[in-house]
Amino acid sequence: MFDTAPPAPRLQRSTGAAHVVMGPRGLADLAQSGSAKAMLPRMTAGLPEIAFLNTSGGLASGDRLSFAVTLRPGARVLATTQTAERAYRAKAVPARAEVRLAVGAGGWLDWLPQETILFEGSALCRDTQVDLAPGAGCLLLEMIVLGRLAMSEDPSRIRFRDRRTVRRDGRLIHHDALALDDAALLRRHGTALLSDARALATLAVVAPHAPDLLARARAVLDEPGVAGAASAPPGRLVVRCLARDDWPLRRQVIRLLAALRPDPLPRIWQV
């Protein structure tokens, strides 16, 4: 007897890659494909800006997304995302996102993406790699939000792997990794690794002068509803924050950025 059951539907996957090369005088090269786009709004003050966008509207099972920035020697740039990235339910393989940042000699990059929202059942693996030339530095920000509090969302099933590495002349100088899964959340069984926090942020400055910024960072870590701490290993400043909601967290991050850098916030951010 033949099996007459219809074949399972084959789901469409989203793929996108965008790579921007900037020199001291502005855009040097741009390549983009699929769902990844890069916009370069006109600079009115502060650093030149790059705004990345995922036109698929979010990341689901099997999707792949890549953003890359290369700065030539002496270039200073701010890169961000147009909106929050969203990771949706993934039944099989996780979505994968990668960020590749390279900063030439004497250059500087602020990587200030907006938050990543992890929805119930989401699965996302993200890898951020930064290569610094001699005399180069960077500021890296990551904000993670577990569901939307305004919609009474409280995810209990998540698979999230996030890794950030920074190398100078090929030598590893900063490594930060985060893993969140059902066991780590433990929301239904009492206090967990995140306690009752639904939003978290990590900010890292990698540069020789970074430890000198420790006092500035600690002076503004007093936003109501946010728990934060800062440390200064050699050549770095690392700040971590936890909050019950994303808005107090964003206010704290904005205050930190104002204290640690001389330039305005990305114009595309909603403040």
C-alpha positions as CSV (number, residue, x, y, z in Angstrom):
1,M,0.0,0.0,0.0
2,F,1.4,3.4,-1.0
3,D,1.7,6.3,1.4
4,T,-0.5,9.0,0.0
5,A,0.2,11.6,2.7
6,P,1.3,14.9,1.3
7,P,4.9,15.9,1.8
8,A,5.7,18.3,4.6
9,P,5.8,21.9,3.4
10,R,9.3,23.3,2.8
11,L,9.6,26.6,4.7
12,Q,11.3,29.5,3.0
13,R,14.5,30.7,4.7
14,S,15.8,34.2,4.9
15,T,19.5,35.0,4.0
16,G,21.2,38.3,4.0
17,A,24.6,39.8,4.0
18,A,25.8,43.5,4.1
19,H,29.4,44.8,4.2
20,V,30.4,48.4,4.4
21,V,33.9,49.7,4.0
22,M,34.6,53.2,5.3
23,G,37.7,55.4,5.0
24,P,38.6,58.7,6.7
25,R,36.7,60.6,4.0
26,G,33.6,58.4,4.0
27,L,32.2,55.4,2.1
28,A,34.7,53.4,0.2
29,D,32.7,50.3,-0.7
30,L,29.3,48.7,-0.1
31,A,28.0,45.2,-0.8
32,Q,24.6,43.9,0.2
33,S,22.4,41.0,-0.7
34,G,19.2,39.3,0.3
35,S,17.4,40.6,3.4
36,A,20.5,42.6,4.8
37,K,20.7,46.3,3.9
38,A,23.0,49.1,5.0
39,M,22.0,52.7,5.0
40,L,24.4,55.7,5.4
41,P,22.4,58.7,6.6
42,R,24.0,62.1,6.3
43,M,26.2,63.0,9.2
44,T,25.0,66.2,11.0
45,A,27.2,65.9,14.1
46,G,29.6,63.4,15.6
47,L,30.7,60.3,13.8
48,P,29.5,59.1,10.4
49,E,26.7,56.6,10.8
50,I,25.9,53.2,9.3
51,A,22.4,51.8,9.9
52,F,21.9,48.1,9.2
53,L,18.5,46.6,8.5
54,N,17.1,43.1,8.2
55,T,14.2,43.4,5.8
56,S,12.8,40.0,6.7
57,G,11.4,41.4,9.9
58,G,13.1,38.9,12.2
59,L,15.0,35.7,12.5
60,A,13.4,32.3,12.5
61,S,14.6,28.7,12.2
62,G,17.3,28.3,9.6
63,D,17.7,32.0,8.7
64,R,21.1,33.5,8.2
65,L,22.1,37.1,8.6
66,S,25.5,38.8,8.3
67,F,26.6,42.4,9.0
68,A,30.2,43.5,8.4
69,V,32.1,46.8,8.8
70,T,35.7,47.4,7.7
71,L,37.4,50.7,8.6
72,R,40.5,51.8,6.8
73,P,43.3,53.4,8.9
74,G,42.3,56.6,10.6
75,A,38.5,56.2,10.0
76,R,36.1,56.8,12.9
77,V,32.5,55.5,12.5
78,L,29.3,54.6,14.4
79,A,27.4,51.5,13.3
80,T,23.9,50.6,14.6
81,T,20.7,48.9,13.5
82,Q,17.5,50.6,12.3
83,T,15.3,48.7,14.7
84,A,15.3,46.0,17.3
85,E,16.2,42.5,16.0
86,R,13.6,39.8,16.7
87,A,14.2,36.1,17.1
88,Y,11.0,34.1,16.6
89,R,10.0,30.5,17.2
90,A,12.4,28.0,15.7
91,K,11.2,24.4,15.5
92,A,14.4,22.8,14.1
93,V,17.8,24.4,13.4
94,P,18.5,27.8,15.0
95,A,18.8,31.1,13.2
96,R,22.4,32.2,12.8
97,A,23.7,35.8,12.8
98,E,27.3,37.0,12.5
99,V,28.9,40.4,12.9
100,R,32.4,41.0,11.5
101,L,34.1,44.3,12.5
102,A,37.6,45.3,11.4
103,V,39.2,48.6,12.5
104,G,42.3,49.9,10.8
105,A,45.3,51.5,12.5
106,G,44.3,54.5,14.5
107,G,40.6,54.0,13.8
108,W,37.6,53.8,16.1
109,L,34.3,52.0,15.8
110,D,31.2,52.4,18.0
111,W,29.0,49.3,17.5
112,L,25.7,50.3,19.0
113,P,22.9,47.9,17.7
114,Q,19.4,48.2,19.1
115,E,18.1,45.4,21.3
116,T,17.6,41.8,20.4
117,I,14.1,40.5,21.5
118,L,13.9,36.8,22.1
119,F,10.4,35.4,21.8
120,E,9.0,32.1,23.1
121,G,10.6,29.1,21.5
122,S,13.2,31.2,19.7
123,A,16.6,29.7,18.8
124,L,19.5,32.0,17.8
125,C,23.3,31.6,17.6
126,R,25.1,34.9,17.1
127,D,28.9,35.4,16.7
128,T,30.5,38.9,16.8
129,Q,34.2,39.1,15.9
130,V,36.3,42.3,16.0
131,D,39.8,42.7,14.6
132,L,41.7,45.7,15.8
133,A,44.9,47.1,14.2
134,P,47.6,48.8,16.3
135,G,46.2,52.0,17.8
136,A,42.6,51.1,17.0
137,G,39.8,50.9,19.5
138,C,36.1,50.1,19.8
139,L,33.0,50.4,21.9
140,L,30.7,47.4,21.8
141,L,27.1,47.2,23.0
142,E,24.6,44.3,23.2
143,M,21.1,44.5,24.7
144,I,18.9,41.4,25.1
145,V,15.2,41.5,26.0
146,L,13.2,38.4,26.9
147,G,9.8,38.9,25.4
148,R,7.7,42.1,25.6
149,L,6.5,43.0,29.1
150,A,3.8,45.3,27.7
151,M,2.3,42.2,26.0
152,S,2.6,40.1,29.2
153,E,5.1,37.9,27.4
154,D,7.3,35.7,29.7
155,P,9.4,33.3,27.6
156,S,10.3,30.0,29.2
157,R,11.7,28.1,26.2
158,I,14.7,29.8,24.6
159,R,17.9,28.7,23.0
160,F,20.4,31.5,22.7
161,R,24.1,31.5,22.2
162,D,26.0,34.8,21.9
163,R,29.7,35.2,21.6
164,R,31.9,38.3,21.2
165,T,35.6,38.2,20.6
166,V,38.1,41.0,20.1
167,R,41.6,40.5,18.7
168,R,44.4,42.9,18.2
169,D,47.1,41.9,15.7
170,G,45.5,38.4,15.8
171,R,45.9,38.1,19.5
172,L,42.7,37.5,21.6
173,I,42.3,40.4,24.1
174,H,38.5,40.1,24.9
175,H,36.1,37.2,25.0
176,D,32.5,37.4,26.3
177,A,30.0,34.6,25.9
178,L,26.3,34.2,27.0
179,A,24.2,31.1,26.9
180,L,20.5,31.1,27.7
181,D,18.2,28.1,27.6
182,D,15.2,26.7,29.5
183,A,17.3,25.5,32.4
184,A,19.0,28.9,32.8
185,L,15.7,30.8,32.9
186,L,14.0,28.6,35.5
187,R,11.3,31.2,35.9
188,R,8.7,28.7,37.2
189,H,11.0,27.3,39.9
190,G,12.2,30.4,41.7
191,T,15.3,32.6,41.4
192,A,17.5,31.8,38.5
193,L,20.8,33.2,37.1
194,L,19.0,36.4,35.9
195,S,16.7,36.6,39.0
196,D,13.6,38.3,37.8
197,A,15.4,40.3,35.1
198,R,13.9,40.4,31.6
199,A,16.5,42.7,30.0
200,L,20.2,42.7,30.1
201,A,23.0,44.7,28.5
202,T,26.8,44.4,28.2
203,L,28.9,47.4,27.2
204,A,32.7,47.0,26.5
205,V,35.3,49.6,25.6
206,V,38.5,48.1,24.2
207,A,41.3,50.6,24.1
208,P,44.4,51.5,26.1
209,H,42.5,54.3,27.9
210,A,39.5,52.2,28.7
211,P,40.3,51.6,32.4
212,D,40.5,55.3,32.9
213,L,36.7,55.4,32.2
214,L,35.8,53.2,35.2
215,A,34.9,56.1,37.6
216,R,32.7,57.7,34.9
217,A,30.8,54.5,34.3
218,R,30.3,53.8,38.0
219,A,29.1,57.3,38.7
220,V,26.0,56.9,36.4
221,L,25.1,53.3,37.4
222,D,22.2,54.4,39.5
223,E,19.2,54.3,37.2
224,P,16.1,53.2,39.1
225,G,15.1,49.6,38.3
226,V,18.5,48.7,37.0
227,A,21.3,46.7,38.7
228,G,24.7,47.4,37.2
229,A,28.4,46.8,37.8
230,A,31.6,47.9,36.0
231,S,35.1,46.5,36.0
232,A,38.3,47.5,34.2
233,P,40.7,44.7,33.2
234,P,43.9,45.9,31.4
235,G,42.9,47.6,28.2
236,R,39.2,47.2,28.7
237,L,36.1,48.6,30.5
238,V,33.2,46.1,30.9
239,V,29.8,47.2,32.2
240,R,26.9,44.8,32.8
241,C,23.3,45.7,33.6
242,L,20.1,43.9,34.5
243,A,16.5,45.2,34.5
244,R,13.0,44.0,34.8
245,D,11.9,46.0,31.7
246,D,13.7,47.3,28.6
247,W,12.9,51.0,29.1
248,P,14.8,51.4,32.4
249,L,17.7,49.4,30.8
250,R,17.7,51.7,27.7
251,R,17.7,54.8,29.9
252,Q,20.7,53.4,31.8
253,V,22.5,52.6,28.6
254,I,21.9,56.0,27.2
255,R,23.4,57.6,30.4
256,L,26.4,55.3,30.1
257,L,27.0,56.2,26.5
258,A,26.7,59.9,27.3
259,A,29.3,59.5,30.1
260,L,31.8,57.4,28.1
261,R,31.8,59.0,24.6
262,P,31.8,62.6,23.3
263,D,29.5,62.0,20.3
264,P,25.7,62.1,20.1
265,L,23.6,58.9,20.1
266,P,22.6,57.3,16.8
267,R,19.9,59.5,15.3
268,I,17.9,56.5,14.4
269,W,17.4,55.4,18.1
270,Q,14.1,56.1,19.7
271,V,14.9,57.9,22.9
